[in-house]
């Protein structure tokens, strides 16, 4: 049920072939950034989206592309429709989400 909710919130995650908890582990384990980097982009996006369900994680702001934004806003922009088609864009977002997921992102204070 949690994954179905995430797919509704972030439609790009629907590209992940997940049916149960074991398939989540399998997908995350096999993800890589060779060739088109789609699987690793989606793995990092899924991890960040799952973490963002805890509120505080999604509320933190990080610096990316010259702008300070909350993680929730970044996820909404990245995953609103579908997987980005440009590989360089996917790799940049994958790297950002990897940094966010592993607390290496540059934190900042966003002003609404």
C-alpha atoms as a printed R data frame, in Angstrom:
    type eleno elety resid chain resno      x      y       z
1   ATOM     1    CA   UNK     A     1  0.000  0.000   0.000
2   ATOM     2    CA   UNK     A     2  2.865  2.424   0.776
3   ATOM     3    CA   UNK     A     3  4.384  1.991  -2.688
4   ATOM     4    CA   UNK     A     4  1.005  2.573  -4.364
5   ATOM     5    CA   UNK     A     5  0.730  5.830  -2.402
6   ATOM     6    CA   UNK     A     6  4.230  6.854  -3.500
7   ATOM     7    CA   UNK     A     7  3.389  6.123  -7.151
8   ATOM     8    CA   UNK     A     8  0.338  8.373  -6.839
9   ATOM     9    CA   UNK     A     9  2.388 11.167  -5.266
10  ATOM    10    CA   UNK     A    10  5.376 10.688  -7.610
11  ATOM    11    CA   UNK     A    11  4.178  9.202 -10.951
12  ATOM    12    CA   UNK     A    12  7.741  8.616 -12.245
13  ATOM    13    CA   UNK     A    13  8.124  5.866  -9.625
14  ATOM    14    CA   UNK     A    14  5.537  3.811 -11.530
15  ATOM    15    CA   UNK     A    15  8.430  2.819 -13.825
16  ATOM    16    CA   UNK     A    16  9.773  0.597 -11.026
17  ATOM    17    CA   UNK     A    17  8.652 -3.055 -11.319
18  ATOM    18    CA   UNK     A    18  7.667 -3.563  -7.677
19  ATOM    19    CA   UNK     A    19  5.039 -5.985  -6.455
20  ATOM    20    CA   UNK     A    20  6.162 -6.758  -2.893
21  ATOM    21    CA   UNK     A    21  8.880 -6.106  -0.311
22  ATOM    22    CA   UNK     A    22 11.240 -8.662  -1.843
23  ATOM    23    CA   UNK     A    23 10.970 -6.973  -5.244
24  ATOM    24    CA   UNK     A    24 11.894 -3.637  -3.603
25  ATOM    25    CA   UNK     A    25 15.084 -5.168  -2.173
26  ATOM    26    CA   UNK     A    26 15.833 -6.856  -5.480
27  ATOM    27    CA   UNK     A    27 15.386 -3.614  -7.441
28  ATOM    28    CA   UNK     A    28 17.531 -1.589  -5.036
29  ATOM    29    CA   UNK     A    29 20.264 -4.244  -5.012
30  ATOM    30    CA   UNK     A    30 20.497 -4.492  -8.803
31  ATOM    31    CA   UNK     A    31 20.275 -0.758  -9.574
32  ATOM    32    CA   UNK     A    32 23.300  0.744 -11.335
33  ATOM    33    CA   UNK     A    33 24.284  3.794 -13.336
34  ATOM    34    CA   UNK     A    34 25.756  2.069 -16.354
35  ATOM    35    CA   UNK     A    35 24.280  2.821 -19.766
36  ATOM    36    CA   UNK     A    36 21.204  5.032 -19.244
37  ATOM    37    CA   UNK     A    37 21.370  5.248 -15.405
38  ATOM    38    CA   UNK     A    38 17.582  4.866 -15.112
39  ATOM    39    CA   UNK     A    39 17.636  2.096 -12.504
40  ATOM    40    CA   UNK     A    40 20.006  3.955 -10.150
41  ATOM    41    CA   UNK     A    41 18.090  7.211 -10.628
42  ATOM    42    CA   UNK     A    42 14.875  5.389  -9.697
43  ATOM    43    CA   UNK     A    43 16.523  3.604  -6.753
44  ATOM    44    CA   UNK     A    44 17.762  6.890  -5.283
45  ATOM    45    CA   UNK     A    45 14.397  8.534  -6.002
46  ATOM    46    CA   UNK     A    46 12.531  5.695  -4.287
47  ATOM    47    CA   UNK     A    47 14.815  5.891  -1.261
48  ATOM    48    CA   UNK     A    48 14.342  9.651  -0.973
49  ATOM    49    CA   UNK     A    49 10.575  9.382  -1.463
50  ATOM    50    CA   UNK     A    50 10.330  6.704   1.244
51  ATOM    51    CA   UNK     A    51 12.475  8.821   3.575
52  ATOM    52    CA   UNK     A    52 10.390 11.927   2.824
53  ATOM    53    CA   UNK     A    53  7.317 10.225   4.268
54  ATOM    54    CA   UNK     A    54  8.789 10.996   7.716
55  ATOM    55    CA   UNK     A    55  8.217 14.756   7.403
56  ATOM    56    CA   UNK     A    56 11.502 16.040   8.835
57  ATOM    57    CA   UNK     A    57 13.463 14.461   5.972
58  ATOM    58    CA   UNK     A    58 11.285 16.084   3.318
59  ATOM    59    CA   UNK     A    59 11.240 19.409   5.141
60  ATOM    60    CA   UNK     A    60 15.040 19.810   5.149
61  ATOM    61    CA   UNK     A    61 16.348 22.184   2.507
62  ATOM    62    CA   UNK     A    62 19.335 21.481   0.293
63  ATOM    63    CA   UNK     A    63 21.272 23.517  -2.242
64  ATOM    64    CA   UNK     A    64 21.097 22.349  -5.860
65  ATOM    65    CA   UNK     A    65 21.415 24.200  -9.136
66  ATOM    66    CA   UNK     A    66 21.952 27.521  -7.447
67  ATOM    67    CA   UNK     A    67 18.735 27.305  -5.440
68  ATOM    68    CA   UNK     A    68 17.892 26.288  -1.870
69  ATOM    69    CA   UNK     A    69 14.760 24.099  -1.816
70  ATOM    70    CA   UNK     A    70 13.049 21.635   0.517
71  ATOM    71    CA   UNK     A    71 13.588 17.973  -0.407
72  ATOM    72    CA   UNK     A    72  9.810 17.565  -0.857
73  ATOM    73    CA   UNK     A    73  9.838 20.295  -3.517
74  ATOM    74    CA   UNK     A    74 12.825 18.750  -5.291
75  ATOM    75    CA   UNK     A    75 11.112 15.345  -5.346
76  ATOM    76    CA   UNK     A    76  7.948 16.921  -6.727
77  ATOM    77    CA   UNK     A    77  9.902 18.585  -9.541
78  ATOM    78    CA   UNK     A    78 11.983 15.495 -10.380
79  ATOM    79    CA   UNK     A    79  9.219 12.867 -10.142
80  ATOM    80    CA   UNK     A    80  6.063 14.796 -11.026
81  ATOM    81    CA   UNK     A    81  5.535 13.218 -14.436
82  ATOM    82    CA   UNK     A    82  8.073 10.686 -15.641
83  ATOM    83    CA   UNK     A    83 11.727  9.726 -15.561
84  ATOM    84    CA   UNK     A    84 13.812 12.567 -17.054
85  ATOM    85    CA   UNK     A    85 14.725 11.660 -20.622
86  ATOM    86    CA   UNK     A    86 18.160 13.298 -20.683
87  ATOM    87    CA   UNK     A    87 20.882 11.052 -19.202
88  ATOM    88    CA   UNK     A    88 22.942 13.978 -17.869
89  ATOM    89    CA   UNK     A    89 19.877 15.307 -16.049
90  ATOM    90    CA   UNK     A    90 19.143 11.836 -14.602
91  ATOM    91    CA   UNK     A    91 22.738 11.496 -13.383
92  ATOM    92    CA   UNK     A    92 22.678 14.970 -11.793
93  ATOM    93    CA   UNK     A    93 19.415 14.214  -9.987
94  ATOM    94    CA   UNK     A    94 20.635 10.742  -9.027
95  ATOM    95    CA   UNK     A    95 23.748 12.271  -7.500
96  ATOM    96    CA   UNK     A    96 21.713 14.870  -5.621
97  ATOM    97    CA   UNK     A    97 19.338 12.220  -4.249
98  ATOM    98    CA   UNK     A    98 22.272  9.979  -3.304
99  ATOM    99    CA   UNK     A    99 23.776 12.903  -1.375
100 ATOM   100    CA   UNK     A   100 20.429 13.681   0.287
101 ATOM   101    CA   UNK     A   101 19.822 10.029   1.185
102 ATOM   102    CA   UNK     A   102 23.308  9.739   2.690
103 ATOM   103    CA   UNK     A   103 23.365 13.175   4.407
104 ATOM   104    CA   UNK     A   104 26.082 14.573   2.139
105 ATOM   105    CA   UNK     A   105 23.923 17.254   0.482
106 ATOM   106    CA   UNK     A   106 24.690 20.882   1.210
107 ATOM   107    CA   UNK     A   107 21.996 22.001   3.620
108 ATOM   108    CA   UNK     A   108 20.646 25.525   3.565
109 ATOM   109    CA   UNK     A   109 17.800 27.595   4.911
110 ATOM   110    CA   UNK     A   110 15.025 28.164   2.418
111 ATOM   111    CA   UNK     A   111 12.765 31.163   2.679
112 ATOM   112    CA   UNK     A   112  9.183 30.718   1.553
